[in-house]
Amino acid sequence: MSPLTILSIIVVYFGVLILISNIISKKDHSNDAFFKANKNSKWYLVAFGMIGTALSGVTFISVPGEVGAPTGEQFKYFQFVLGNAIGFIIVAKVLLPLYYRMNLTSIYGYIEHRLGVVSYKTAASIFLLSRTIGSAFRLYLVVIVLQRFVFDYYNVPFAITVLISLGLIFAYTYKGGLKTIIITDTLQTFFLVSSVFFTIYFICDSLDYSAIQAFEAVKQSNYSKIFFFEDFITNRFHFVKQILGGIFVTIAMVGLDQDLMQKNLSCKNIGEAQKNMFTFTGIFVIINLFFLSVGALLYLYASKNGIEVPLDSVTGKPRTDLLFPQIAFNHLALIPSIVFLLGLTAATFATTDSALTALTTSFCVDFLGMDKAENINKPNIVRTRHFVHIGFSFLMFLVIIIFNAINDASVVSMIFKIASYTYGPLLGLYSFGLFMKSKTVHDKLVPMVCIIAPAITFVLSSYSEFFFGNYKFDNELIIINGLITFLLLIAISKPTEKEVF
């Protein structure tokens, strides 16, 4: 597929999103619509649209790529997904009812009620830091793909490509916010889900496989191992580590994250919000299984056609996350290439648009108090929200430029571990609030706790083989971080004197 064709599809795609945004936000672009979609979202639209938010472009290209990675990962990611599913159920049964009882716009309002103002600002700051870095990195990986296959052809600098990408997202989110995203993410998720199934069909067709033959080929291949029970101490892929990591990463990065919870809180009531979460969980597990199947089929296709995994232009090491775009753009027909492009674009921008809206909401509510009665009718309050939205778009631009300047695969791989360090304190804060109801904390000491706990976690992780007899951490590291935060909060606790939710 030529660069001009790819560019034309992207222009049409975003033209549709901007048109939808203008129609939806034409009559109402108030803060209530931007923050909470007027509490009138349909649960089934939220459930379906959340798939696009939860599955980023990184998932779209990296999960299939990892199936054949030299580290022998195969289908080990599905263990983590099963942990995710358990985590989603816990969020639906424990955290969502709490947020609805308190009628929250920002979920960090719970921390303010439970622990104090400083703790509240700390929790919101952790979210702003975590989501900015995580979302910028997800967008960065996909912008690299667009740069390599499109914009390099036109000699467009990388920074301009990033600005164009963020500018397009800003164009269809700055007015309607969440009200717009509920609809646009539903459309983008449709493209994402369709692209997975169509990709499987096109690859099977290229390999002359029927559905049953494809299933047997994947099953008999060297890529299909799901469960890893060997050597709990040194094996990062061990079932228990992946399940526990999946559970707690989900609780922290979904249940304690303003982004995904903001969509849930836009439903009319707790019943519809929970219905949304349970439906979303089922779809999420199935879609991830198909992503892994795509990965196995890609490697079977590459092996049959003598296609090598692309190499990193700097380190010269294999880049498994570029195998999918390499095959889609250079080895499949036009229609499969278009399907891949739409899926990748949908996965990436459904995640980033939601994140920008959540970041804007959190800052406006948690730091500017825009949900407070005395501020709701202030003049120019909507304009202030627009400036905050622009500010976070520019901040994300700077973070992406920094990632590109570093351009070191070892640093890039570490970004995914950042969530274990940044979301761990949130896990500890909420655990303390929920389980230590007879106590509160010395509020001003909480920021120090949220710095010390990740630092201790980093040391334990870096020297785990020395401290724990060759033990290697993986996603379960977030549990250690949360536990250390929890214990430190107990150390600075005192009896509470007010009613606790």
N, C-alpha and C positions, 0 to 999 in steps of 0.2 A: 504494500500500500504506500503510495507516494506521500511525502510530507504535506503537499497541498490538499490531498484528500483528507488526511488526518486533521489538518487545521480547519478545513471547511466543516467537518462533522462537529468539532468542538465549538465553533462559532454558532452553528444551528442549535446545538445542545443548550448552550447558555442563553441563547435568544429565547428559547422556550421557557427556561427557568425565570428569566427576568420578566417575561410576559405574564407568567403565573403570579409572580410577586406583585406586579403592578395591579393586577385584577383583585387579588386578595386584600392588599393593603390600601386600596384606593379610598375606601370609606372609613377605615379605622387603622391608624398607625400609632395609637396611644401606647403608653408604657404598659398598661394592663394587657393589651394584645401582644406586645413584644415579649413581656416577661412570662405570661401565663396563658396566652392564647384565649383570654377571656374565660378560662376554666370551662371550655366548651368543646374540647377535642374528642373525637370519636375514638374509643379504645382500640378498635381494630386497625384504624389508620396509624395510631401511635405504635401499636405492636409491630406492624409490618415495617413502618418507617424506621423503627429502632434498629432493625437488622442492618440497614445501611450505615447507621451511626456506629454500631458496635463492630462491624467488619470494615476496617479501613482499607485503603489501597495497599498498605503493608501486608494485611491478611491476604488480599487478592493475589499478590505476586510472591510474597515470601513464604506463606504456608505451603503452596504447591512446590515451590523451589526447595524447601527444606526436606521434603520427602526423600529426595535422593542425595542429600548432603553427605560429604565424606565422613561426618561425625556419626552417621548411622541412625538418624532420627526416625526415618520411616513414618509410621502413623502415630508416633508417640504423642503428638499434639492432641490427639483425640482424648487421651487420659485427662489432660488439662481442661478440655472442653466439658467433659463429664463433671469435673469439679466446678466449672463455671455454672453448669445447670443447677447443681445443689446450692451454690451461692445465690443464684437468681431467686430460688424459692425462699431462701432465708430472708433476702431483701424484701420480697413481697409480703412475707408473713410477719416480719419484725419491724423493719424500718419504715415501710410505706404507711402502715397504720399510725405510727408516731408522727410522721410529717403531716398527715391529714388531720389528726387531732389538733395539732398546733396551727393549722392553716398557714403553712409557711410558703413564702415565695422563694427565699434562699434557704436551703436545708441547714446552713450553718447557724441559722437563728436558734436552733436547738442548743447549740453549744453556748450561745449567749445566755439563754434562760438557765441552763444547767450549771455552767462553770464561771461565767462572767464575761465582761466586754473584751478584755485582753485575750482571753482564750478564743473568743468568737473571731476576733480580727486575725488571730494566728491561724485558725482553721481555714478561714477564707483565703488568707495569703498562701497557705500551702496548696490549696486548690488552684489559685491563679498561676503559681509557679509550675505546678505539675502539669496542668492542662496546656499551658502555653508551650512548654518544652515538648510534651508528647505530641500535640497536634502539629506543631511546626515540623517535627521530625517525620511524621507520617506524610505530610504534604511534601516535604523535601525529597523523600525517596521517589515519589511519583513525578515530581517536577523534573528530576534527573532523567526519568524515562522520556518525558515529553521533550526535554532539551536534546537528548541523544538522538531521538528518532524524528524530530520535527524542527526545532528552533535552531539547532546547529546548522541545518541545511540553509537557513536564511541568515546565518551569522548574527543571530540575536543573542546579546549577552545573557548570561544566566540570571543576573539580577533583574533584568527586564522581564524575563519569563516568570519569575516569582511575583513581580509586581502585577503583571497581567492576571495571573492566577488569583491572587488575593483581591485584586480590583473587581474581578467578575463575581467572586463570592460576596464581597461587600455590596455590589450593585443589587443583588436580589435578597439580601437579608437586612439591610439597615433600616428599612421602614417597618416591615411586618414582623421581623424577628421570629419568635416561636410560632406565631400564627401562620406565617408563610412556610416555615420549615416543616411543619407537620404535613403539608401538602407536597412540597418539593421533594422531601425525603422519601415519601411514599412512591413518587415517580422514580426517583433515583434507585430505590431498593428494587423496584420492578426491573429496571435495566440490569442491576447487579445480579439478581437471582436468575433472570433469563439468560444472562451471559454465561453463567456457570453451566446450566443445562445444555445450552447450545454449543459451548466449547467441548463438552463431553461428546456430544453428538458428532461434531465435525472431526474431532480427533479419532473417534471410533470409525467413522467413515473412511478417513485417510488410512487407517490400519486394517480396514476390511473386517472389523469386528462387529458382531451383533451385540446387543445389550448383555446377553448371557455370556458370550465369549469375552467381552471386556471385563466383566466381573471375575471370570475365571482367570484371565490373564493377570489382573491386578492381584488376585488372591495368591496365585502361584509365583508372583514376582518376588524380587528381593526388597520390595518397598512397603509391604503390607503389614508388617508386625505392629500391633497396637499396644499390647500390654507388656511392660518391662518389670519383671520381678527379681532380676538378678542383682545381687550385691547392693544392698540398700545404702551402705556407707559411701561408696565411691561413685555410684552410678547416678548422674543427674537426672536421668530419665525414669527413675524408679516410680512405680505406680503410686505409692503412698505420697511421695514428694509432689508429684504432678497433681494428684487429686486435692491434697491439702492446699497446695499453691493456688489451684484453680478456684477453690472455695473462697479463700481469703482475699485473693486478688480481686475477685468479683465483688465481694462485700465492700472492699475499699474503693475500687475504681468504678463501681456502678452505684452501689448503695450510698456511698459517702461522697459522690461526685455530682456536682451541680448539673453537669451536662445531661446525663441520661435521666437523672431524677426530675429535672425540669420538665421533661416531656410527660413523665408519669403524673406529675402534679397538675398538669393541664387537663386531666380527665375530670369529669363531673363529680365523681365520688370515689371512695376507696374500693368499692366493689368493682367498678370498671377499671380502675388502675391495676388491681390484682389480676383481673381477667386478662388485661393487656400483658402483664409480666409472664403469666403462665403460658399464654399463646406464643409470645416472643421466645420463651425458653425452648419450646419444642421446635420451632422453626430454626433457631440458632444452632441446635445440635445437628439437625439434619443437613443444613447448608454447609457446616464445617466438614461433615463427613464427605460431602460431594467435592469440596475444595481439595481435600486430601486425595480423593480419587482422581481429580484433574492432575494433581502432581505426579501420581504414579503413571498415568497415561502419557503425560508429557515426556517422562524419562524413557518410557517404552518407545515412544515416537522418535525421540532423539537418538536412541540406540539403533533403531532400525534404519534411520536416515543419515547416520554418521554426523550428528550435530553435537558439537562440544558446548559445554557450559561456558558462557561469556566470562572473560577475565576482567578484573578491576583494572582500570586504566592507570592507576597509581601503584598499587601493590603487586599487580600481576597475579593475584589469587583468584580462584573461581568465585563468581558472583551468581549464586543459585537463584537469587531473586530477579535476575535478568533473563533467565531461561524462558519463562512464559512470554514476555514481550518479544524476545528474539524469535521464537517459533511463530507467534501470532502475526507479527509484522513482515517477516521475511520468508516464511515457509508455507503458510496456509493461504487459501484463496482470499479474495476481497471481502466477502461476507463474514467469514470467521474473524478477520482482522477488525472489521467494524464492530462486531459483537464484543471482542476483547476490549477495544478502545472504550466503548460505552460502559462496559462493566467496570473497568479501571477508573474511568472518570467519575462514575457514580459512587463507587466505593470511597474514593478519596474526598470528593467534595461534599458528600453527605456527612462525613465525619468532621470536616473542617468548618462547614457552615454552622453546624450545631455547636461546635466548640467556641467559635467566635461569639455566638449569641449567648452561650452560657457564661463566658468570661465577662461580657458586657453586663449581663444581668447581675452576676455576683458583685462586680465592682460598684455598679449603680445602687444596689440594695444594701450590700454589706459595708460599703465605705462612704457612700453618698446619701444613704437613707432615703432613697426615692420611693420606697413603699410606705414610709411613715405618713400619717394623716396630715401633718403640718407641711409636708413637702409635695404632696400629690398635685396640688393645683398651682404650684409656683410657676411664674412665667418662664418660658424658654427651657422647661425641664426636658422636653423631648429633644430639643437642640443639644442640650448637654449630653444626653444619651448618645446622640449621633457622634459627638466628638470622642466619647469614650470608645465607641465602636471603631472609629478611625484609628484611635490610639492603639488598640489591641491588634488591629490589622497591621499597623506599622511595626509594632513590637514583634509580631510573628515573622514579619519580613526580615528584621534584623537577626533573629535567632536562626532562620534558615540560611542567611548569608554567612553567619558564623560557622554553622555546620559545614557549609561548602568550603569555607576557608581552611578548616581543620582537615577535611578530606582524608581522614585516617580510619580505615576499616575497624581498627581496635576501639577507637573512640565511638564510632557509630554503633558498634555492637553493645557498648556499655549503656547507650541511651535507654535501651529497653529495661535495663536493671534499675534505672532511676526511679521508676514507679515504686519499687520495693522500699526505697529510701524516703521518698517524699510522701507516699500514701500511708506508710507505716504509722507515723504519728497520728494521722486522722483515725486509723483503726484503734489506736490506744485511747484517744480522747473520747470517742463514742463508746468504747467498751467501758471505760471508767464511768461515764455518764449513765449508762444503762444498768450496770451491775453493782455499782457502789452508791446506792441511793441514799445511804445515811451520811455520805460524805460529799464535800466539795473540795476545791483546791485553793491555794494561795495564788490568785489569778495572775499576778505580775510575774510569777516564776515559770508559767507555762511555756512562753517562747523559748526559754533556756532548755527546758525539758525536750522540746521538739527539735532542738539542735543537737543536744547531747545524745539522744537515743539513736538517730541515724549514724552519728559518728561511731558510737560503740558497735553498731551493727556492721558498719563498714570494716572495722578492725576484725571482728569475729569472722566475717566472710573472707577477708583477705588472708587470714591465717587459720582458716578452719581446719586444714590438714594437721597443723601443729596442735591446736587446742582440742580437737575432737577426733584424733586418730584417723586421718585421711578422709574425713567426711567432706563431701562437696555439696554446697548449697545450690539450689536452683530457685524456682518460684516461691518455695516455702520460706524464703528469706524475709518476706513481708510479715510473717507470723512472729519471727524473732524481733523485728523492729517494733511491731505493735505491742508485744509483750514487755519489752524494755520500757517503752513509753508508759504503758499501764503501771508498771512497778514504780517508775519514777514519780508518776502522778500520785500514787498512794503515799510515797515518801513526803510529798509536799501537801498532803491532804489535811482537812480539818472537818469537824462535824458541820453538816448543813442545817440551816435554820428555816428553809422554805420548802414548799410543796414541790415534789419531784415528779416529772412525767415518766 
